[in-house]
Amino acid sequence: MILKDYKPNLLNEPSTINYMHFLESYLGANLEFQYIYYEENEKPKLGATAFDKGKLKIFDKENLCTRDIIVKENTIILDISIMEKGKEPLALFTALHEAGHFWMHKKYIRNVVNNYQYLIQIR
């Protein structure tokens, strides 16, 4: 349904989706790239979706510390580490995975803290 609306020719001639264009132009999401912070014993967090304005803990590589950043509503955050050369399939999968959250849950999560415990809603 989404592909038929976004680019119907992909149904007849499959090719790679330009996920940045899809996220920003079709879904209307803001796209950000950050080093998403995770605890040492946790699995890396490769992406996050913010439905409302909130804070996200990131690793500030330049200053070698963690800090909170303000994330605008309707933002998909991708971890910078997946943008490295050779990780293009992981970047595509992660971006479209977050796009699925954005598209499917957006209307249900308005004004509610979303599923990601590391993203805190600001009131």
C-alpha positions as CSV (number, residue, x, y, z in Angstrom):
1,M,0.0,0.0,0.0
2,I,2.8,2.4,0.9
3,L,4.9,1.5,-2.0
4,K,2.0,1.8,-4.4
5,D,1.4,5.4,-3.1
6,Y,5.1,6.4,-2.7
7,K,6.6,5.0,-5.9
8,P,4.3,2.5,-7.8
9,N,7.0,1.6,-10.3
10,L,8.9,-0.2,-7.4
11,L,6.2,-2.9,-7.5
12,N,7.1,-3.8,-11.1
13,E,10.8,-2.9,-11.1
14,P,12.2,-3.4,-7.6
15,S,15.2,-1.3,-6.6
16,T,16.7,0.2,-3.5
17,I,14.6,2.8,-1.8
18,N,16.3,6.2,-1.1
19,Y,15.3,6.0,2.6
20,M,16.2,9.6,3.3
21,H,13.8,10.8,0.6
22,F,11.1,8.4,1.8
23,L,11.4,9.5,5.4
24,E,11.5,13.2,4.8
25,S,9.5,13.7,1.7
26,Y,6.9,11.0,1.9
27,L,6.4,10.4,5.6
28,G,7.2,14.0,6.7
29,A,9.7,12.9,9.3
30,N,12.7,15.0,10.5
31,L,15.8,12.9,10.2
32,E,18.8,13.3,12.6
33,F,22.0,11.4,13.0
34,Q,23.5,11.1,16.5
35,Y,25.5,8.6,18.5
36,I,22.6,7.2,20.5
37,Y,23.8,6.4,24.1
38,Y,23.3,3.0,25.6
39,E,24.6,1.4,28.7
40,E,27.6,-1.0,28.5
41,N,25.5,-4.1,29.2
42,E,22.8,-3.1,26.7
43,K,22.5,-3.8,23.0
44,P,23.3,-0.8,20.8
45,K,20.4,1.3,19.9
46,L,20.6,2.0,16.2
47,G,17.5,4.1,15.8
48,A,14.7,5.9,17.6
49,T,11.4,7.6,16.8
50,A,10.2,10.7,18.6
51,F,6.5,11.5,18.1
52,D,6.7,14.4,20.5
53,K,9.4,16.9,21.5
54,G,11.7,15.2,23.9
55,K,15.2,14.6,25.2
56,L,17.6,11.9,24.0
57,K,20.8,10.9,25.6
58,I,23.6,10.8,23.2
59,F,27.4,10.2,23.3
60,D,29.2,13.4,22.4
61,K,32.3,11.9,20.7
62,E,34.0,15.2,20.4
63,N,33.9,15.9,24.1
64,L,33.9,12.2,25.2
65,C,30.9,12.6,27.4
66,T,27.1,11.9,27.4
67,R,24.6,14.7,27.2
68,D,20.9,15.2,26.5
69,I,19.8,16.8,23.3
70,I,16.3,18.2,22.5
71,V,14.6,16.3,19.7
72,K,11.8,17.8,17.7
73,E,8.5,16.0,17.3
74,N,8.2,13.7,14.3
75,T,11.9,12.9,14.3
76,I,13.6,9.7,13.4
77,I,17.1,9.5,14.9
78,L,19.6,7.1,13.3
79,D,22.9,6.2,15.0
80,I,25.9,7.6,13.1
81,S,27.7,4.3,13.4
82,I,25.3,2.7,10.8
83,M,26.4,5.3,8.3
84,E,29.9,3.9,8.0
85,K,31.0,2.5,4.6
86,G,30.0,-1.2,4.3
87,K,27.0,-0.8,6.6
88,E,24.6,0.5,4.0
89,P,22.2,-2.5,4.3
90,L,22.0,-2.0,8.1
91,A,21.3,1.7,7.6
92,L,18.6,0.9,5.1
93,F,17.0,-1.7,7.4
94,T,17.2,0.5,10.5
95,A,15.8,3.6,8.7
96,L,12.8,1.6,7.2
97,H,12.3,-0.1,10.6
98,E,11.9,3.3,12.2
99,A,9.8,4.4,9.3
100,G,7.4,1.5,10.2
101,H,7.1,2.8,13.8
102,F,6.6,6.3,12.5
103,W,3.9,5.3,10.1
104,M,2.0,2.7,12.2
105,H,2.2,4.3,15.6
106,K,2.1,8.0,15.0
107,K,-1.6,8.6,15.5
108,Y,-1.7,6.3,18.6
109,I,1.2,7.8,20.5
110,R,0.5,11.5,20.3
111,N,1.1,13.1,23.7
112,V,2.3,9.9,25.2
113,V,5.9,8.9,26.1
114,N,6.9,6.5,23.3
115,N,8.2,3.0,23.7
116,Y,11.8,4.0,23.9
117,Q,12.7,4.4,27.6
118,Y,15.7,6.5,26.7
119,L,13.6,9.2,25.0
120,I,11.9,11.4,27.6
121,Q,9.0,13.6,26.8
122,I,9.2,17.3,27.6
123,R,6.0,19.0,28.8
